[in-house]
Amino acid sequence: MSKIIIKKAVAVQRPVKGKDGTTYVFNEQEAAYDDGSDFPDRFKISLADGQAPYPVGEYTVEPGAYFVNRFQNLELKRRFSLVPIIPSK
């Protein structure tokens, strides 16, 4: 089963200047996608304004985060939530 790994509960703010000079701030958190291969792939999760970073742990992507685009390819929405994986006993 593939999973998302959060190793640090830290959000990073990334400021970006628009064409009109307006500064936009994006909140992001580092994560890794583990599909069972030798090395998980690092990526950044966009957090909503004021959203606390995800706690350290293992997650899966919410079911409603997937969609089929106009080219019939499966994609993730720009903003999605993570669901904690609860270890089975």
ROMIKE-411067 format. One record per residue: residue in one letter; x, y, z of N, C-alpha, C, CB in turn; chain. Coordinates in Angstrom, 3 decimals, always signed. Glycine has a CB too. Example, Ala and Ser with C-alpha at 12.3 -4.5 7.8 and 13.67 -1.06 7.14 Angstrom:
// residues 2
<r A <+13.190 -5.690 +7.800> <+12.300 -4.500 +7.800> <+13.200 -3.300 +7.800> <+11.308 -4.473 +9.046> A>
<r S <+12.850 -2.250 +7.080> <+13.670 -1.060 +7.140> <+12.900 +0.030 +7.870> <+14.084 -0.598 +5.725> A>
***
This chain:
// residues 89
<r M <+0.844 -1.183 +0.000> <+0.000 +0.000 +0.000> <+0.887 +1.243 +0.000> <-0.959 +0.000 +1.223> A>
<r S <+0.575 +2.184 -0.849> <+1.345 +3.426 -0.870> <+0.909 +4.309 +0.292> <+1.168 +4.170 -2.223> A>
<r K <+1.832 +5.190 +0.712> <+1.529 +6.068 +1.843> <+2.319 +7.356 +1.728> <+1.838 +5.370 +3.180> A>
<r I <+1.858 +8.358 +2.465> <+2.531 +9.645 +2.580> <+3.179 +9.680 +3.954> <+1.534 +10.853 +2.374> A>
<r I <+4.444 +10.082 +3.999> <+5.180 +10.127 +5.264> <+5.483 +11.577 +5.616> <+6.493 +9.297 +5.178> A>
<r I <+5.130 +11.960 +6.837> <+5.474 +13.274 +7.371> <+6.520 +13.048 +8.450> <+4.206 +14.035 +7.937> A>
<r K <+7.699 +13.636 +8.282> <+8.774 +13.452 +9.265> <+8.937 +14.638 +10.199> <+10.074 +13.198 +8.558> A>
<r K <+8.462 +15.817 +9.770> <+8.563 +17.017 +10.601> <+7.239 +17.769 +10.548> <+9.737 +17.930 +10.132> A>
<r A <+6.727 +18.156 +11.691> <+5.470 +18.908 +11.767> <+5.774 +20.399 +11.666> <+4.702 +18.590 +13.090> A>
<r V <+6.328 +20.792 +10.517> <+6.761 +22.179 +10.318> <+6.194 +22.702 +8.993> <+8.324 +22.283 +10.330> A>
<r A <+5.558 +23.870 +9.063> <+5.080 +24.532 +7.853> <+6.085 +25.610 +7.467> <+3.653 +25.142 +8.064> A>
<r V <+6.302 +25.767 +6.171> <+7.221 +26.772 +5.653> <+6.424 +27.747 +4.800> <+8.381 +26.119 +4.832> A>
<r Q <+6.657 +29.024 +5.000> <+5.989 +30.031 +4.184> <+6.887 +30.402 +3.011> <+5.636 +31.286 +5.027> A>
<r R <+6.287 +30.394 +1.806> <+7.029 +30.721 +0.589> <+6.377 +31.932 -0.070> <+7.070 +29.506 -0.393> A>
<r P <+7.024 +33.109 +0.027> <+6.451 +34.297 -0.615> <+6.751 +34.318 -2.114> <+6.993 +35.573 +0.045> A>
<r V <+5.755 +34.764 -2.886> <+5.893 +34.872 -4.339> <+5.319 +36.219 -4.757> <+5.169 +33.685 -5.081> A>
<r K <+6.047 +36.944 -5.608> <+5.555 +38.231 -6.108> <+4.797 +38.021 -7.410> <+6.724 +39.227 -6.316> A>
<r G <+3.610 +38.608 -7.471> <+2.800 +38.555 -8.682> <+3.279 +39.575 -9.698> <+1.330 +38.789 -8.355> A>
<r K <+2.723 +39.524 -10.899> <+3.107 +40.458 -11.966> <+2.848 +41.909 -11.569> <+2.348 +40.132 -13.253> A>
<r D <+1.816 +42.114 -10.745> <+1.462 +43.476 -10.336> <+2.229 +43.933 -9.096> <-0.030 +43.564 -10.070> A>
<r G <+3.169 +43.100 -8.611> <+3.970 +43.455 -7.447> <+3.386 +42.993 -6.128> <+4.154 +44.919 -7.404> A>
<r T <+2.183 +42.435 -6.156> <+1.555 +41.920 -4.947> <+2.294 +40.673 -4.476> <+0.060 +41.609 -5.192> A>
<r T <+2.517 +40.586 -3.184> <+3.179 +39.404 -2.626> <+2.132 +38.421 -2.127> <+4.145 +39.797 -1.479> A>
<r Y <+2.246 +37.180 -2.561> <+1.387 +36.096 -2.117> <+2.238 +35.157 -1.278> <+0.725 +35.347 -3.326> A>
<r V <+1.651 +34.610 -0.226> <+2.392 +33.702 +0.642> <+1.723 +32.327 +0.601> <+2.457 +34.251 +2.105> A>
<r F <+2.516 +31.312 +0.256> <+2.041 +29.940 +0.220> <+2.608 +29.193 +1.422> <+2.442 +29.244 -1.110> A>
<r N <+1.745 +28.457 +2.106> <+2.167 +27.634 +3.236> <+2.338 +26.203 +2.741> <+1.134 +27.706 +4.415> A>
<r E <+3.508 +25.644 +3.000> <+3.821 +24.300 +2.506> <+4.444 +23.448 +3.606> <+4.768 +24.378 +1.298> A>
<r Q <+4.364 +22.147 +3.412> <+4.987 +21.203 +4.338> <+5.657 +20.107 +3.523> <+3.937 +20.602 +5.335> A>
<r E <+6.854 +19.730 +3.933> <+7.568 +18.661 +3.235> <+6.998 +17.300 +3.626> <+9.078 +18.720 +3.548> A>
<r A <+6.958 +16.421 +2.637> <+6.453 +15.067 +2.840> <+7.199 +14.138 +1.889> <+4.903 +14.993 +2.608> A>
<r A <+6.901 +12.862 +1.994> <+7.476 +11.883 +1.072> <+6.392 +10.894 +0.663> <+8.687 +11.141 +1.720> A>
<r Y <+6.423 +10.500 -0.604> <+5.493 +9.498 -1.125> <+6.236 +8.170 -1.183> <+4.932 +9.904 -2.542> A>
<r D <+5.718 +7.181 -0.460> <+6.354 +5.865 -0.404> <+5.463 +4.854 -1.110> <+6.623 +5.431 +1.068> A>
<r D <+5.922 +4.374 -2.256> <+5.162 +3.376 -3.013> <+5.747 +1.980 -2.848> <+5.125 +3.750 -4.491> A>
<r G <+6.630 +1.830 -1.863> <+7.239 +0.530 -1.614> <+8.585 +0.344 -2.286> <+6.321 -0.540 -2.064> A>
<r S <+9.009 +1.318 -3.096> <+10.323 +1.207 -3.738> <+11.415 +1.537 -2.715> <+10.422 +2.158 -4.978> A>
<r D <+12.666 +1.463 -3.136> <+13.790 +1.664 -2.223> <+13.850 +3.062 -1.616> <+15.070 +1.386 -2.941> A>
<r F <+13.472 +4.079 -2.383> <+13.602 +5.461 -1.917> <+12.292 +6.219 -2.111> <+14.745 +6.178 -2.660> A>
<r P <+11.677 +6.697 -1.027> <+10.464 +7.516 -1.172> <+10.773 +8.820 -1.915> <+9.853 +7.828 +0.215> A>
<r D <+9.777 +9.353 -2.602> <+9.925 +10.606 -3.353> <+9.464 +11.782 -2.503> <+9.123 +10.553 -4.678> A>
<r R <+10.335 +12.787 -2.360> <+9.991 +13.991 -1.597> <+9.099 +14.898 -2.423> <+11.262 +14.747 -1.161> A>
<r F <+8.180 +15.567 -1.735> <+7.337 +16.571 -2.389> <+6.822 +17.533 -1.327> <+6.149 +15.902 -3.162> A>
<r K <+6.114 +18.569 -1.755> <+5.561 +19.560 -0.830> <+4.052 +19.538 -0.893> <+6.088 +20.970 -1.150> A>
<r I <+3.430 +19.622 +0.265> <+1.977 +19.688 +0.379> <+1.603 +21.144 +0.608> <+1.441 +18.769 +1.538> A>
<r S <+0.640 +21.650 -0.151> <+0.129 +23.003 +0.070> <-0.857 +22.962 +1.235> <-0.552 +23.573 -1.225> A>
<r L <-0.654 +23.860 +2.189> <-1.554 +23.970 +3.329> <-2.455 +25.182 +3.141> <-0.762 +24.073 +4.655> A>
<r A <-3.687 +25.097 +3.623> <-4.615 +26.227 +3.549> <-4.145 +27.330 +4.485> <-6.059 +25.785 +3.908> A>
<r D <-4.596 +28.544 +4.246> <-4.248 +29.661 +5.128> <-4.665 +29.330 +6.558> <-4.927 +30.979 +4.652> A>
<r G <-3.726 +29.448 +7.478> <-4.011 +29.189 +8.883> <-4.041 +27.727 +9.270> <-5.295 +29.792 +9.232> A>
<r Q <-3.857 +26.824 +8.306> <-3.874 +25.393 +8.615> <-2.603 +24.996 +9.341> <-4.037 +24.558 +7.333> A>
<r A <-2.754 +24.271 +10.434> <-1.598 +23.759 +11.170> <-0.943 +22.658 +10.336> <-2.015 +23.221 +12.584> A>
<r P <+0.379 +22.503 +10.470> <+1.032 +21.418 +9.732> <+0.562 +20.058 +10.236> <+2.562 +21.528 +9.854> A>
<r Y <+0.651 +19.072 +9.374> <+0.284 +17.713 +9.774> <+1.292 +17.196 +10.788> <+0.211 +16.769 +8.546> A>
<r P <+0.829 +16.465 +11.810> <+1.759 +15.860 +12.766> <+2.598 +14.767 +12.092> <+0.987 +15.274 +13.970> A>
<r V <+3.721 +14.458 +12.704> <+4.583 +13.381 +12.227> <+3.766 +12.085 +12.178> <+5.845 +13.218 +13.146> A>
<r G <+3.898 +11.343 +11.080> <+3.170 +10.081 +10.967> <+3.048 +9.632 +9.530> <+1.795 +10.207 +11.578> A>
<r E <+2.229 +8.601 +9.342> <+1.975 +8.039 +8.021> <+0.520 +8.289 +7.660> <+2.307 +6.517 +7.978> A>
<r Y <+0.299 +8.635 +6.395> <-1.023 +9.050 +5.946> <-1.347 +8.440 +4.589> <-1.111 +10.576 +5.876> A>
<r T <-2.620 +8.529 +4.246> <-3.084 +8.250 +2.894> <-3.821 +9.498 +2.424> <-4.011 +6.962 +2.837> A>
<r V <-4.099 +9.589 +1.145> <-4.782 +10.756 +0.585> <-6.290 +10.535 +0.696> <-4.358 +11.001 -0.906> A>
<r E <-7.028 +11.595 +1.039> <-8.488 +11.492 +1.141> <-9.070 +10.985 -0.178> <-9.111 +12.865 +1.514> A>
<r P <-10.127 +10.166 -0.135> <-10.694 +9.597 -1.357> <-11.153 +10.631 -2.381> <-11.844 +8.727 -1.003> A>
<r G <-11.684 +11.760 -1.960> <-12.201 +12.756 -2.892> <-11.138 +13.616 -3.547> <-13.155 +13.631 -2.190> A>
<r A <-9.858 +13.310 -3.323> <-8.772 +14.138 -3.849> <-8.412 +13.823 -5.298> <-7.553 +13.972 -2.990> A>
<r Y <-8.929 +12.732 -5.830> <-8.579 +12.314 -7.182> <-9.633 +12.759 -8.187> <-8.405 +10.801 -7.241> A>
<r F <-9.189 +13.060 -9.406> <-10.126 +13.340 -10.489> <-9.484 +12.960 -11.818> <-10.548 +14.836 -10.488> A>
<r V <-10.325 +12.782 -12.825> <-9.856 +12.484 -14.175> <-9.896 +13.791 -14.956> <-10.733 +11.364 -14.870> A>
<r N <-8.733 +14.185 -15.509> <-8.649 +15.459 -16.222> <-9.215 +15.335 -17.642> <-7.189 +15.945 -16.274> A>
<r R <-9.159 +16.428 -18.392> <-9.736 +16.449 -19.730> <-9.007 +15.538 -20.720> <-9.735 +17.857 -20.253> A>
<r F <-7.800 +15.080 -20.364> <-7.046 +14.159 -21.219> <-7.197 +12.717 -20.743> <-5.564 +14.550 -21.248> A>
<r Q <-8.152 +12.507 -19.816> <-8.465 +11.184 -19.271> <-7.331 +10.606 -18.424> <-8.785 +10.230 -20.399> A>
<r N <-6.537 +11.494 -17.791> <-5.479 +11.064 -16.881> <-5.921 +11.311 -15.447> <-4.150 +11.805 -17.182> A>
<r L <-5.518 +10.433 -14.557> <-5.849 +10.573 -13.142> <-4.912 +11.590 -12.500> <-5.757 +9.207 -12.414> A>
<r E <-5.484 +12.549 -11.756> <-4.700 +13.584 -11.089> <-5.191 +13.781 -9.669> <-4.768 +14.905 -11.864> A>
<r L <-4.352 +14.473 -8.898> <-4.738 +14.907 -7.560> <-5.173 +16.359 -7.643> <-3.569 +14.727 -6.538> A>
<r K <-6.169 +16.716 -6.848> <-6.573 +18.117 -6.775> <-5.424 +18.936 -6.215> <-7.845 +18.289 -5.906> A>
<r R <-5.442 +20.217 -6.487> <-4.384 +21.108 -5.999> <-4.332 +21.119 -4.471> <-4.601 +22.536 -6.528> A>
<r R <-5.487 +21.146 -3.849> <-5.568 +21.111 -2.383> <-6.271 +19.825 -1.980> <-6.325 +22.367 -1.815> A>
<r F <-5.646 +19.084 -1.115> <-6.241 +17.839 -0.617> <-5.850 +17.647 +0.835> <-5.794 +16.619 -1.469> A>
<r S <-6.544 +16.763 +1.498> <-6.265 +16.465 +2.905> <-5.654 +15.082 +3.029> <-7.549 +16.563 +3.757> A>
<r L <-4.921 +14.917 +4.103> <-4.340 +13.610 +4.421> <-5.147 +12.955 +5.528> <-2.852 +13.746 +4.839> A>
<r V <-5.250 +11.633 +5.466> <-5.957 +10.846 +6.464> <-4.924 +9.964 +7.150> <-7.115 +9.993 +5.822> A>
<r P <-4.832 +10.028 +8.496> <-3.837 +9.194 +9.195> <-4.085 +7.709 +8.975> <-3.850 +9.497 +10.694> A>
<r I <-3.001 +6.974 +8.822> <-3.076 +5.520 +8.734> <-2.991 +4.995 +10.160> <-1.929 +4.920 +7.818> A>
<r I <-4.021 +4.279 +10.581> <-4.036 +3.716 +11.927> <-3.519 +2.291 +11.848> <-5.469 +3.762 +12.554> A>
<r P <-2.414 +2.010 +12.553> <-1.832 +0.654 +12.480> <-2.823 -0.391 +12.991> <-0.516 +0.580 +13.301> A>
<r S <-2.884 -1.513 +12.295> <-3.758 -2.598 +12.753> <-3.052 -3.354 +13.878> <-4.127 -3.568 +11.574> A>
<r K <-3.850 -3.877 +14.784> <-3.276 -4.572 +15.942> <-3.093 -6.036 +15.689> <-4.139 -4.383 +17.153> A>
***
